[in-house]
Amino acid sequence: MTQALRWQKSTFSDGGEGNTCVELATAPDALHLRESDTPTTLLTTAPAPVAHLLHGIKTGKFG
């Protein structure tokens, strides 16, 4: 049985009404991202690549 994903809005969303944010849902071995205005389009990845991306951003690797 597939369990429904629990979506969380980004804290960087503008707080307005409607579809103005990025949402995240987690599963045991995956992260799912979507935009509120296109909820059927998902980006799915594993946690490790996201951790590497965040580390690169925090350490200035991309700046």
PDBQT receptor file of N, H, CA, C and O in Angstrom, charges set to zero:
ATOM      1  N   MET A   1       0.841  -1.182   0.000  1.00  0.00    +0.000 N 
ATOM      2  CA  MET A   1       0.000   0.000   0.000  1.00  0.00    +0.000 C 
ATOM      3  C   MET A   1       0.886   1.246   0.000  1.00  0.00    +0.000 C 
ATOM      4  O   MET A   1       1.850   1.311   0.763  1.00  0.00    +0.000 OA
ATOM      5  N   THR A   2       0.582   2.225  -0.832  1.00  0.00    +0.000 N 
ATOM      6  H   THR A   2      -0.201   2.173  -1.452  1.00  0.00    +0.000 HD
ATOM      7  CA  THR A   2       1.330   3.465  -0.898  1.00  0.00    +0.000 C 
ATOM      8  C   THR A   2       0.728   4.474   0.064  1.00  0.00    +0.000 C 
ATOM      9  O   THR A   2      -0.476   4.729   0.047  1.00  0.00    +0.000 OA
ATOM     10  N   GLN A   3       1.583   5.043   0.902  1.00  0.00    +0.000 N 
ATOM     11  H   GLN A   3       2.562   4.836   0.916  1.00  0.00    +0.000 HD
ATOM     12  CA  GLN A   3       1.123   6.035   1.863  1.00  0.00    +0.000 C 
ATOM     13  C   GLN A   3       1.158   7.418   1.219  1.00  0.00    +0.000 C 
ATOM     14  O   GLN A   3       2.087   7.731   0.474  1.00  0.00    +0.000 OA
ATOM     15  N   ALA A   4       0.169   8.234   1.498  1.00  0.00    +0.000 N 
ATOM     16  H   ALA A   4      -0.586   7.979   2.103  1.00  0.00    +0.000 HD
ATOM     17  CA  ALA A   4       0.109   9.587   0.946  1.00  0.00    +0.000 C 
ATOM     18  C   ALA A   4       1.255  10.427   1.501  1.00  0.00    +0.000 C 
ATOM     19  O   ALA A   4       1.623  10.304   2.669  1.00  0.00    +0.000 OA
ATOM     20  N   LEU A   5       1.809  11.278   0.650  1.00  0.00    +0.000 N 
ATOM     21  H   LEU A   5       1.510  11.378  -0.299  1.00  0.00    +0.000 HD
ATOM     22  CA  LEU A   5       2.887  12.156   1.088  1.00  0.00    +0.000 C 
ATOM     23  C   LEU A   5       2.322  13.318   1.898  1.00  0.00    +0.000 C 
ATOM     24  O   LEU A   5       1.230  13.811   1.617  1.00  0.00    +0.000 OA
ATOM     25  N   ARG A   6       3.068  13.746   2.896  1.00  0.00    +0.000 N 
ATOM     26  H   ARG A   6       3.956  13.345   3.125  1.00  0.00    +0.000 HD
ATOM     27  CA  ARG A   6       2.685  14.910   3.704  1.00  0.00    +0.000 C 
ATOM     28  C   ARG A   6       3.552  16.077   3.253  1.00  0.00    +0.000 C 
ATOM     29  O   ARG A   6       4.758  16.097   3.499  1.00  0.00    +0.000 OA
ATOM     30  N   TRP A   7       2.939  17.034   2.600  1.00  0.00    +0.000 N 
ATOM     31  H   TRP A   7       1.960  17.017   2.400  1.00  0.00    +0.000 HD
ATOM     32  CA  TRP A   7       3.668  18.163   2.017  1.00  0.00    +0.000 C 
ATOM     33  C   TRP A   7       3.818  19.286   3.025  1.00  0.00    +0.000 C 
ATOM     34  O   TRP A   7       2.902  19.583   3.792  1.00  0.00    +0.000 OA
ATOM     35  N   GLN A   8       5.010  19.915   3.008  1.00  0.00    +0.000 N 
ATOM     36  H   GLN A   8       5.754  19.674   2.384  1.00  0.00    +0.000 HD
ATOM     37  CA  GLN A   8       5.325  21.029   3.883  1.00  0.00    +0.000 C 
ATOM     38  C   GLN A   8       5.732  22.214   3.023  1.00  0.00    +0.000 C 
ATOM     39  O   GLN A   8       6.498  22.054   2.072  1.00  0.00    +0.000 OA
ATOM     40  N   LYS A   9       5.231  23.397   3.344  1.00  0.00    +0.000 N 
ATOM     41  H   LYS A   9       4.609  23.527   4.116  1.00  0.00    +0.000 HD
ATOM     42  CA  LYS A   9       5.592  24.589   2.585  1.00  0.00    +0.000 C 
ATOM     43  C   LYS A   9       6.934  25.126   3.065  1.00  0.00    +0.000 C 
ATOM     44  O   LYS A   9       7.285  25.000   4.238  1.00  0.00    +0.000 OA
ATOM     45  N   SER A  10       7.665  25.716   2.155  1.00  0.00    +0.000 N 
ATOM     46  H   SER A  10       7.380  25.818   1.202  1.00  0.00    +0.000 HD
ATOM     47  CA  SER A  10       8.941  26.339   2.476  1.00  0.00    +0.000 C 
ATOM     48  C   SER A  10       8.732  27.526   3.398  1.00  0.00    +0.000 C 
ATOM     49  O   SER A  10       7.749  28.256   3.271  1.00  0.00    +0.000 OA
ATOM     50  N   THR A  11       9.667  27.719   4.336  1.00  0.00    +0.000 N 
ATOM     51  H   THR A  11      10.466  27.126   4.439  1.00  0.00    +0.000 HD
ATOM     52  CA  THR A  11       9.598  28.893   5.211  1.00  0.00    +0.000 C 
ATOM     53  C   THR A  11       9.938  30.164   4.438  1.00  0.00    +0.000 C 
ATOM     54  O   THR A  11       9.729  31.267   4.944  1.00  0.00    +0.000 OA
ATOM     55  N   PHE A  12      10.458  30.026   3.224  1.00  0.00    +0.000 N 
ATOM     56  H   PHE A  12      10.628  29.130   2.813  1.00  0.00    +0.000 HD
ATOM     57  CA  PHE A  12      10.778  31.182   2.397  1.00  0.00    +0.000 C 
ATOM     58  C   PHE A  12       9.616  31.588   1.501  1.00  0.00    +0.000 C 
ATOM     59  O   PHE A  12       9.747  32.520   0.707  1.00  0.00    +0.000 OA
ATOM     60  N   SER A  13       8.480  30.904   1.616  1.00  0.00    +0.000 N 
ATOM     61  H   SER A  13       8.374  30.147   2.262  1.00  0.00    +0.000 HD
ATOM     62  CA  SER A  13       7.300  31.285   0.844  1.00  0.00    +0.000 C 
ATOM     63  C   SER A  13       6.840  32.657   1.319  1.00  0.00    +0.000 C 
ATOM     64  O   SER A  13       7.075  33.038   2.466  1.00  0.00    +0.000 OA
ATOM     65  N   ASP A  14       6.189  33.388   0.437  1.00  0.00    +0.000 N 
ATOM     66  H   ASP A  14       5.998  33.079  -0.494  1.00  0.00    +0.000 HD
ATOM     67  CA  ASP A  14       5.820  34.755   0.803  1.00  0.00    +0.000 C 
ATOM     68  C   ASP A  14       4.652  34.846   1.781  1.00  0.00    +0.000 C 
ATOM     69  O   ASP A  14       4.298  35.943   2.212  1.00  0.00    +0.000 OA
ATOM     70  N   GLY A  15       4.060  33.737   2.130  1.00  0.00    +0.000 N 
ATOM     71  H   GLY A  15       4.347  32.846   1.779  1.00  0.00    +0.000 HD
ATOM     72  CA  GLY A  15       2.977  33.757   3.105  1.00  0.00    +0.000 C 
ATOM     73  C   GLY A  15       1.649  34.207   2.555  1.00  0.00    +0.000 C 
ATOM     74  O   GLY A  15       0.671  34.299   3.298  1.00  0.00    +0.000 OA
ATOM     75  N   GLY A  16       1.590  34.489   1.278  1.00  0.00    +0.000 N 
ATOM     76  H   GLY A  16       2.384  34.414   0.675  1.00  0.00    +0.000 HD
ATOM     77  CA  GLY A  16       0.347  34.943   0.672  1.00  0.00    +0.000 C 
ATOM     78  C   GLY A  16      -0.617  33.797   0.421  1.00  0.00    +0.000 C 
ATOM     79  O   GLY A  16      -0.293  32.626   0.622  1.00  0.00    +0.000 OA
ATOM     80  N   GLU A  17      -1.765  34.152  -0.005  1.00  0.00    +0.000 N 
ATOM     81  H   GLU A  17      -2.028  35.103  -0.168  1.00  0.00    +0.000 HD
ATOM     82  CA  GLU A  17      -2.764  33.148  -0.337  1.00  0.00    +0.000 C 
ATOM     83  C   GLU A  17      -2.478  32.557  -1.707  1.00  0.00    +0.000 C 
ATOM     84  O   GLU A  17      -1.874  33.210  -2.558  1.00  0.00    +0.000 OA
ATOM     85  N   GLY A  18      -2.907  31.335  -1.916  1.00  0.00    +0.000 N 
ATOM     86  H   GLY A  18      -3.398  30.805  -1.224  1.00  0.00    +0.000 HD
ATOM     87  CA  GLY A  18      -2.794  30.741  -3.235  1.00  0.00    +0.000 C 
ATOM     88  C   GLY A  18      -1.536  29.921  -3.424  1.00  0.00    +0.000 C 
ATOM     89  O   GLY A  18      -0.907  29.469  -2.466  1.00  0.00    +0.000 OA
ATOM     90  N   ASN A  19      -1.193  29.744  -4.665  1.00  0.00    +0.000 N 
ATOM     91  H   ASN A  19      -1.704  30.111  -5.443  1.00  0.00    +0.000 HD
ATOM     92  CA  ASN A  19      -0.099  28.848  -5.032  1.00  0.00    +0.000 C 
ATOM     93  C   ASN A  19       1.188  29.630  -5.247  1.00  0.00    +0.000 C 
ATOM     94  O   ASN A  19       1.552  29.928  -6.385  1.00  0.00    +0.000 OA
ATOM     95  N   THR A  20       1.874  29.962  -4.173  1.00  0.00    +0.000 N 
ATOM     96  H   THR A  20       1.579  29.721  -3.248  1.00  0.00    +0.000 HD
ATOM     97  CA  THR A  20       3.060  30.800  -4.269  1.00  0.00    +0.000 C 
ATOM     98  C   THR A  20       4.259  30.210  -3.536  1.00  0.00    +0.000 C 
ATOM     99  O   THR A  20       5.070  30.961  -2.996  1.00  0.00    +0.000 OA
ATOM    100  N   CYS A  21       4.391  28.901  -3.503  1.00  0.00    +0.000 N 
ATOM    101  H   CYS A  21       3.732  28.290  -3.942  1.00  0.00    +0.000 HD
ATOM    102  CA  CYS A  21       5.482  28.366  -2.707  1.00  0.00    +0.000 C 
ATOM    103  C   CYS A  21       6.019  27.042  -3.240  1.00  0.00    +0.000 C 
ATOM    104  O   CYS A  21       5.421  26.394  -4.099  1.00  0.00    +0.000 OA
ATOM    105  N   VAL A  22       7.168  26.671  -2.695  1.00  0.00    +0.000 N 
ATOM    106  H   VAL A  22       7.654  27.197  -1.997  1.00  0.00    +0.000 HD
ATOM    107  CA  VAL A  22       7.773  25.371  -2.940  1.00  0.00    +0.000 C 
ATOM    108  C   VAL A  22       7.386  24.487  -1.771  1.00  0.00    +0.000 C 
ATOM    109  O   VAL A  22       7.356  24.939  -0.626  1.00  0.00    +0.000 OA
ATOM    110  N   GLU A  23       7.091  23.230  -2.054  1.00  0.00    +0.000 N 
ATOM    111  H   GLU A  23       7.115  22.863  -2.984  1.00  0.00    +0.000 HD
ATOM    112  CA  GLU A  23       6.700  22.293  -1.007  1.00  0.00    +0.000 C 
ATOM    113  C   GLU A  23       7.630  21.081  -1.023  1.00  0.00    +0.000 C 
ATOM    114  O   GLU A  23       8.167  20.715  -2.069  1.00  0.00    +0.000 OA
ATOM    115  N   LEU A  24       7.815  20.464   0.142  1.00  0.00    +0.000 N 
ATOM    116  H   LEU A  24       7.379  20.762   0.992  1.00  0.00    +0.000 HD
ATOM    117  CA  LEU A  24       8.702  19.326   0.314  1.00  0.00    +0.000 C 
ATOM    118  C   LEU A  24       7.950  18.216   1.028  1.00  0.00    +0.000 C 
ATOM    119  O   LEU A  24       7.184  18.465   1.959  1.00  0.00    +0.000 OA
ATOM    120  N   ALA A  25       8.177  16.992   0.582  1.00  0.00    +0.000 N 
ATOM    121  H   ALA A  25       8.799  16.789  -0.174  1.00  0.00    +0.000 HD
ATOM    122  CA  ALA A  25       7.652  15.804   1.280  1.00  0.00    +0.000 C 
ATOM    123  C   ALA A  25       8.782  14.789   1.354  1.00  0.00    +0.000 C 
ATOM    124  O   ALA A  25       9.592  14.678   0.434  1.00  0.00    +0.000 OA
ATOM    125  N   THR A  26       8.827  14.059   2.442  1.00  0.00    +0.000 N 
ATOM    126  H   THR A  26       8.169  14.149   3.190  1.00  0.00    +0.000 HD
ATOM    127  CA  THR A  26       9.876  13.053   2.595  1.00  0.00    +0.000 C 
ATOM    128  C   THR A  26       9.275  11.663   2.633  1.00  0.00    +0.000 C 
ATOM    129  O   THR A  26       8.138  11.460   3.059  1.00  0.00    +0.000 OA
ATOM    130  N   ALA A  27      10.065  10.723   2.178  1.00  0.00    +0.000 N 
ATOM    131  H   ALA A  27      10.988  10.888   1.831  1.00  0.00    +0.000 HD
ATOM    132  CA  ALA A  27       9.752   9.304   2.241  1.00  0.00    +0.000 C 
ATOM    133  C   ALA A  27      11.013   8.639   2.792  1.00  0.00    +0.000 C 
ATOM    134  O   ALA A  27      12.045   9.303   2.890  1.00  0.00    +0.000 OA
ATOM    135  N   PRO A  28      10.972   7.373   3.152  1.00  0.00    +0.000 N 
ATOM    136  CA  PRO A  28      12.155   6.750   3.759  1.00  0.00    +0.000 C 
ATOM    137  C   PRO A  28      13.453   6.922   2.964  1.00  0.00    +0.000 C 
ATOM    138  O   PRO A  28      14.498   7.161   3.568  1.00  0.00    +0.000 OA
ATOM    139  N   ASP A  29      13.423   6.813   1.664  1.00  0.00    +0.000 N 
ATOM    140  H   ASP A  29      12.573   6.619   1.174  1.00  0.00    +0.000 HD
ATOM    141  CA  ASP A  29      14.644   6.915   0.866  1.00  0.00    +0.000 C 
ATOM    142  C   ASP A  29      14.570   7.988  -0.216  1.00  0.00    +0.000 C 
ATOM    143  O   ASP A  29      15.329   7.935  -1.184  1.00  0.00    +0.000 OA
ATOM    144  N   ALA A  30      13.669   8.962  -0.069  1.00  0.00    +0.000 N 
ATOM    145  H   ALA A  30      13.052   9.004   0.718  1.00  0.00    +0.000 HD
ATOM    146  CA  ALA A  30      13.507   9.957  -1.124  1.00  0.00    +0.000 C 
ATOM    147  C   ALA A  30      13.012  11.284  -0.567  1.00  0.00    +0.000 C 
ATOM    148  O   ALA A  30      12.378  11.347   0.486  1.00  0.00    +0.000 OA
ATOM    149  N   LEU A  31      13.321  12.340  -1.309  1.00  0.00    +0.000 N 
ATOM    150  H   LEU A  31      13.836  12.289  -2.165  1.00  0.00    +0.000 HD
ATOM    151  CA  LEU A  31      12.781  13.670  -1.054  1.00  0.00    +0.000 C 
ATOM    152  C   LEU A  31      11.998  14.066  -2.292  1.00  0.00    +0.000 C 
ATOM    153  O   LEU A  31      12.435  13.825  -3.417  1.00  0.00    +0.000 OA
ATOM    154  N   HIS A  32      10.843  14.672  -2.082  1.00  0.00    +0.000 N 
ATOM    155  H   HIS A  32      10.487  14.867  -1.168  1.00  0.00    +0.000 HD
ATOM    156  CA  HIS A  32       9.997  15.094  -3.190  1.00  0.00    +0.000 C 
ATOM    157  C   HIS A  32       9.795  16.606  -3.091  1.00  0.00    +0.000 C 
ATOM    158  O   HIS A  32       9.496  17.129  -2.017  1.00  0.00    +0.000 OA
ATOM    159  N   LEU A  33       9.957  17.295  -4.203  1.00  0.00    +0.000 N 
ATOM    160  H   LEU A  33      10.200  16.870  -5.075  1.00  0.00    +0.000 HD
ATOM    161  CA  LEU A  33       9.757  18.733  -4.271  1.00  0.00    +0.000 C 
ATOM    162  C   LEU A  33       8.719  19.037  -5.341  1.00  0.00    +0.000 C 
ATOM    163  O   LEU A  33       8.633  18.349  -6.358  1.00  0.00    +0.000 OA
ATOM    164  N   ARG A  34       7.931  20.081  -5.093  1.00  0.00    +0.000 N 
ATOM    165  H   ARG A  34       8.001  20.640  -4.267  1.00  0.00    +0.000 HD
ATOM    166  CA  ARG A  34       6.970  20.534  -6.094  1.00  0.00    +0.000 C 
ATOM    167  C   ARG A  34       6.672  22.009  -5.864  1.00  0.00    +0.000 C 
ATOM    168  O   ARG A  34       6.918  22.543  -4.782  1.00  0.00    +0.000 OA
ATOM    169  N   GLU A  35       6.147  22.652  -6.879  1.00  0.00    +0.000 N 
ATOM    170  H   GLU A  35       5.947  22.219  -7.758  1.00  0.00    +0.000 HD
ATOM    171  CA  GLU A  35       5.645  24.009  -6.749  1.00  0.00    +0.000 C 
ATOM    172  C   GLU A  35       4.141  23.928  -6.546  1.00  0.00    +0.000 C 
ATOM    173  O   GLU A  35       3.473  23.082  -7.140  1.00  0.00    +0.000 OA
ATOM    174  N   SER A  36       3.617  24.800  -5.716  1.00  0.00    +0.000 N 
ATOM    175  H   SER A  36       4.160  25.487  -5.233  1.00  0.00    +0.000 HD
ATOM    176  CA  SER A  36       2.183  24.764  -5.422  1.00  0.00    +0.000 C 
ATOM    177  C   SER A  36       1.321  24.951  -6.654  1.00  0.00    +0.000 C 
ATOM    178  O   SER A  36       0.232  24.384  -6.745  1.00  0.00    +0.000 OA
ATOM    179  N   ASP A  37       1.807  25.753  -7.617  1.00  0.00    +0.000 N 
ATOM    180  H   ASP A  37       2.691  26.213  -7.544  1.00  0.00    +0.000 HD
ATOM    181  CA  ASP A  37       0.970  26.015  -8.796  1.00  0.00    +0.000 C 
ATOM    182  C   ASP A  37       0.967  24.859  -9.790  1.00  0.00    +0.000 C 
ATOM    183  O   ASP A  37       0.146  24.851 -10.707  1.00  0.00    +0.000 OA
ATOM    184  N   THR A  38       1.867  23.876  -9.635  1.00  0.00    +0.000 N 
ATOM    185  H   THR A  38       2.533  23.882  -8.890  1.00  0.00    +0.000 HD
ATOM    186  CA  THR A  38       1.867  22.667 -10.478  1.00  0.00    +0.000 C 
ATOM    187  C   THR A  38       2.081  21.436  -9.588  1.00  0.00    +0.000 C 
ATOM    188  O   THR A  38       3.123  20.787  -9.681  1.00  0.00    +0.000 OA
ATOM    189  N   PRO A  39       1.122  21.110  -8.738  1.00  0.00    +0.000 N 
ATOM    190  CA  PRO A  39       1.317  20.048  -7.749  1.00  0.00    +0.000 C 
ATOM    191  C   PRO A  39       1.477  18.645  -8.313  1.00  0.00    +0.000 C 
ATOM    192  O   PRO A  39       1.909  17.746  -7.591  1.00  0.00    +0.000 OA
ATOM    193  N   THR A  40       1.143  18.430  -9.575  1.00  0.00    +0.000 N 
ATOM    194  H   THR A  40       0.792  19.160 -10.162  1.00  0.00    +0.000 HD
ATOM    195  CA  THR A  40       1.310  17.089 -10.147  1.00  0.00    +0.000 C 
ATOM    196  C   THR A  40       2.695  16.875 -10.748  1.00  0.00    +0.000 C 
ATOM    197  O   THR A  40       3.038  15.759 -11.135  1.00  0.00    +0.000 OA
ATOM    198  N   THR A  41       3.494  17.945 -10.827  1.00  0.00    +0.000 N 
ATOM    199  H   THR A  41       3.214  18.852 -10.512  1.00  0.00    +0.000 HD
ATOM    200  CA  THR A  41       4.865  17.837 -11.331  1.00  0.00    +0.000 C 
ATOM    201  C   THR A  41       5.805  17.743 -10.138  1.00  0.00    +0.000 C 
ATOM    202  O   THR A  41       5.934  18.689  -9.362  1.00  0.00    +0.000 OA
ATOM    203  N   LEU A  42       6.461  16.590  -9.998  1.00  0.00    +0.000 N 
ATOM    204  H   LEU A  42       6.356  15.821 -10.629  1.00  0.00    +0.000 HD
ATOM    205  CA  LEU A  42       7.335  16.350  -8.847  1.00  0.00    +0.000 C 
ATOM    206  C   LEU A  42       8.779  16.184  -9.273  1.00  0.00    +0.000 C 
ATOM    207  O   LEU A  42       9.073  15.654 -10.344  1.00  0.00    +0.000 OA
ATOM    208  N   LEU A  43       9.664  16.643  -8.422  1.00  0.00    +0.000 N 
ATOM    209  H   LEU A  43       9.425  17.074  -7.552  1.00  0.00    +0.000 HD
ATOM    210  CA  LEU A  43      11.087  16.364  -8.549  1.00  0.00    +0.000 C 
ATOM    211  C   LEU A  43      11.421  15.441  -7.392  1.00  0.00    +0.000 C 
ATOM    212  O   LEU A  43      11.208  15.798  -6.233  1.00  0.00    +0.000 OA
ATOM    213  N   THR A  44      11.943  14.252  -7.692  1.00  0.00    +0.000 N 
ATOM    214  H   THR A  44      12.116  13.962  -8.634  1.00  0.00    +0.000 HD
ATOM    215  CA  THR A  44      12.257  13.279  -6.656  1.00  0.00    +0.000 C 
ATOM    216  C   THR A  44      13.745  12.982  -6.688  1.00  0.00    +0.000 C 
ATOM    217  O   THR A  44      14.323  12.769  -7.754  1.00  0.00    +0.000 OA
ATOM    218  N   THR A  45      14.363  12.970  -5.513  1.00  0.00    +0.000 N 
ATOM    219  H   THR A  45      13.894  13.143  -4.647  1.00  0.00    +0.000 HD
ATOM    220  CA  THR A  45      15.785  12.693  -5.405  1.00  0.00    +0.000 C 
ATOM    221  C   THR A  45      16.055  11.972  -4.088  1.00  0.00    +0.000 C 
ATOM    222  O   THR A  45      15.172  11.848  -3.240  1.00  0.00    +0.000 OA
ATOM    223  N   ALA A  46      17.280  11.502  -3.936  1.00  0.00    +0.000 N 
ATOM    224  H   ALA A  46      17.998  11.602  -4.625  1.00  0.00    +0.000 HD
ATOM    225  CA  ALA A  46      17.710  10.866  -2.689  1.00  0.00    +0.000 C 
ATOM    226  C   ALA A  46      18.239  11.950  -1.744  1.00  0.00    +0.000 C 
ATOM    227  O   ALA A  46      18.612  13.030  -2.201  1.00  0.00    +0.000 OA
ATOM    228  N   PRO A  47      18.275  11.683  -0.449  1.00  0.00    +0.000 N 
ATOM    229  CA  PRO A  47      18.761  12.683   0.508  1.00  0.00    +0.000 C 
ATOM    230  C   PRO A  47      20.224  13.091   0.303  1.00  0.00    +0.000 C 
ATOM    231  O   PRO A  47      20.552  14.259   0.512  1.00  0.00    +0.000 OA
ATOM    232  N   ALA A  48      21.105  12.188  -0.093  1.00  0.00    +0.000 N 
ATOM    233  H   ALA A  48      20.839  11.239  -0.263  1.00  0.00    +0.000 HD
ATOM    234  CA  ALA A  48      22.538  12.505  -0.199  1.00  0.00    +0.000 C 
ATOM    235  C   ALA A  48      22.833  13.630  -1.193  1.00  0.00    +0.000 C 
ATOM    236  O   ALA A  48      23.577  14.545  -0.841  1.00  0.00    +0.000 OA
ATOM    237  N   PRO A  49      22.289  13.613  -2.415  1.00  0.00    +0.000 N 
ATOM    238  CA  PRO A  49      22.567  14.729  -3.333  1.00  0.00    +0.000 C 
ATOM    239  C   PRO A  49      22.085  16.084  -2.801  1.00  0.00    +0.000 C 
ATOM    240  O   PRO A  49      22.732  17.107  -3.026  1.00  0.00    +0.000 OA
ATOM    241  N   VAL A  50      20.971  16.087  -2.111  1.00  0.00    +0.000 N 
ATOM    242  H   VAL A  50      20.446  15.257  -1.928  1.00  0.00    +0.000 HD
ATOM    243  CA  VAL A  50      20.472  17.341  -1.541  1.00  0.00    +0.000 C 
ATOM    244  C   VAL A  50      21.407  17.817  -0.433  1.00  0.00    +0.000 C 
ATOM    245  O   VAL A  50      21.678  19.013  -0.326  1.00  0.00    +0.000 OA
ATOM    246  N   ALA A  51      21.897  16.902   0.384  1.00  0.00    +0.000 N 
ATOM    247  H   ALA A  51      21.676  15.930   0.297  1.00  0.00    +0.000 HD
ATOM    248  CA  ALA A  51      22.840  17.259   1.450  1.00  0.00    +0.000 C 
ATOM    249  C   ALA A  51      24.122  17.845   0.857  1.00  0.00    +0.000 C 
ATOM    250  O   ALA A  51      24.660  18.816   1.389  1.00  0.00    +0.000 OA
ATOM    251  N   HIS A  52      24.611  17.267  -0.236  1.00  0.00    +0.000 N 
ATOM    252  H   HIS A  52      24.174  16.479  -0.668  1.00  0.00    +0.000 HD
ATOM    253  CA  HIS A  52      25.808  17.794  -0.896  1.00  0.00    +0.000 C 
ATOM    254  C   HIS A  52      25.554  19.182  -1.474  1.00  0.00    +0.000 C 
ATOM    255  O   HIS A  52      26.409  20.062  -1.369  1.00  0.00    +0.000 OA
ATOM    256  N   LEU A  53      24.397  19.384  -2.079  1.00  0.00    +0.000 N 
ATOM    257  H   LEU A  53      23.703  18.670  -2.165  1.00  0.00    +0.000 HD
ATOM    258  CA  LEU A  53      24.037  20.685  -2.618  1.00  0.00    +0.000 C 
ATOM    259  C   LEU A  53      23.983  21.734  -1.511  1.00  0.00    +0.000 C 
ATOM    260  O   LEU A  53      24.559  22.813  -1.649  1.00  0.00    +0.000 OA
ATOM    261  N   LEU A  54      23.300  21.424  -0.423  1.00  0.00    +0.000 N 
ATOM    262  H   LEU A  54      22.833  20.548  -0.311  1.00  0.00    +0.000 HD
ATOM    263  CA  LEU A  54      23.193  22.367   0.692  1.00  0.00    +0.000 C 
ATOM    264  C   LEU A  54      24.559  22.685   1.293  1.00  0.00    +0.000 C 
ATOM    265  O   LEU A  54      24.827  23.831   1.651  1.00  0.00    +0.000 OA
ATOM    266  N   HIS A  55      25.418  21.682   1.404  1.00  0.00    +0.000 N 
ATOM    267  H   HIS A  55      25.200  20.751   1.112  1.00  0.00    +0.000 HD
ATOM    268  CA  HIS A  55      26.765  21.894   1.923  1.00  0.00    +0.000 C 
ATOM    269  C   HIS A  55      27.534  22.849   1.004  1.00  0.00    +0.000 C 
ATOM    270  O   HIS A  55      28.208  23.763   1.479  1.00  0.00    +0.000 OA
ATOM    271  N   GLY A  56      27.431  22.638  -0.297  1.00  0.00    +0.000 N 
ATOM    272  H   GLY A  56      26.884  21.896  -0.683  1.00  0.00    +0.000 HD
ATOM    273  CA  GLY A  56      28.089  23.519  -1.247  1.00  0.00    +0.000 C 
ATOM    274  C   GLY A  56      27.596  24.951  -1.161  1.00  0.00    +0.000 C 
ATOM    275  O   GLY A  56      28.385  25.891  -1.259  1.00  0.00    +0.000 OA
ATOM    276  N   ILE A  57      26.308  25.118  -0.979  1.00  0.00    +0.000 N 
ATOM    277  H   ILE A  57      25.668  24.354  -0.900  1.00  0.00    +0.000 HD
ATOM    278  CA  ILE A  57      25.730  26.462  -0.847  1.00  0.00    +0.000 C 
ATOM    279  C   ILE A  57      26.239  27.120   0.429  1.00  0.00    +0.000 C 
ATOM    280  O   ILE A  57      26.663  28.275   0.402  1.00  0.00    +0.000 OA
ATOM    281  N   LYS A  58      26.201  26.396   1.546  1.00  0.00    +0.000 N 
ATOM    282  H   LYS A  58      25.856  25.458   1.568  1.00  0.00    +0.000 HD
ATOM    283  CA  LYS A  58      26.620  26.949   2.833  1.00  0.00    +0.000 C 
ATOM    284  C   LYS A  58      28.102  27.293   2.869  1.00  0.00    +0.000 C 
ATOM    285  O   LYS A  58      28.488  28.241   3.551  1.00  0.00    +0.000 OA
ATOM    286  N   THR A  59      28.927  26.565   2.169  1.00  0.00    +0.000 N 
ATOM    287  H   THR A  59      28.613  25.794   1.614  1.00  0.00    +0.000 HD
ATOM    288  CA  THR A  59      30.370  26.810   2.195  1.00  0.00    +0.000 C 
ATOM    289  C   THR A  59      30.839  27.742   1.084  1.00  0.00    +0.000 C 
ATOM    290  O   THR A  59      32.036  28.003   0.962  1.00  0.00    +0.000 OA
ATOM    291  N   GLY A  60      29.911  28.247   0.272  1.00  0.00    +0.000 N 
ATOM    292  H   GLY A  60      28.939  28.035   0.371  1.00  0.00    +0.000 HD
ATOM    293  CA  GLY A  60      30.260  29.199  -0.768  1.00  0.00    +0.000 C 
ATOM    294  C   GLY A  60      30.876  28.582  -2.011  1.00  0.00    +0.000 C 
ATOM    295  O   GLY A  60      31.495  29.289  -2.806  1.00  0.00    +0.000 OA
ATOM    296  N   LYS A  61      30.724  27.310  -2.190  1.00  0.00    +0.000 N 
ATOM    297  H   LYS A  61      30.221  26.735  -1.545  1.00  0.00    +0.000 HD
ATOM    298  CA  LYS A  61      31.321  26.622  -3.353  1.00  0.00    +0.000 C 
ATOM    299  C   LYS A  61      30.767  27.155  -4.671  1.00  0.00    +0.000 C 
ATOM    300  O   LYS A  61      31.465  27.124  -5.685  1.00  0.00    +0.000 OA
ATOM    301  N   PHE A  62      29.538  27.641  -4.678  1.00  0.00    +0.000 N 
ATOM    302  H   PHE A  62      28.971  27.666  -3.854  1.00  0.00    +0.000 HD
ATOM    303  CA  PHE A  62      28.891  28.075  -5.918  1.00  0.00    +0.000 C 
ATOM    304  C   PHE A  62      28.946  29.581  -6.113  1.00  0.00    +0.000 C 
ATOM    305  O   PHE A  62      28.433  30.092  -7.108  1.00  0.00    +0.000 OA
ATOM    306  N   GLY A  63      29.558  30.299  -5.183  1.00  0.00    +0.000 N 
ATOM    307  H   GLY A  63      29.974  29.884  -4.374  1.00  0.00    +0.000 HD
ATOM    308  CA  GLY A  63      29.566  31.765  -5.266  1.00  0.00    +0.000 C 
ATOM    309  C   GLY A  63      30.837  32.257  -5.760  1.00  0.00    +0.000 C 
ATOM    310  O   GLY A  63      31.021  33.467  -5.894  1.00  0.00    +0.000 OA
TER     311      GLY A  63
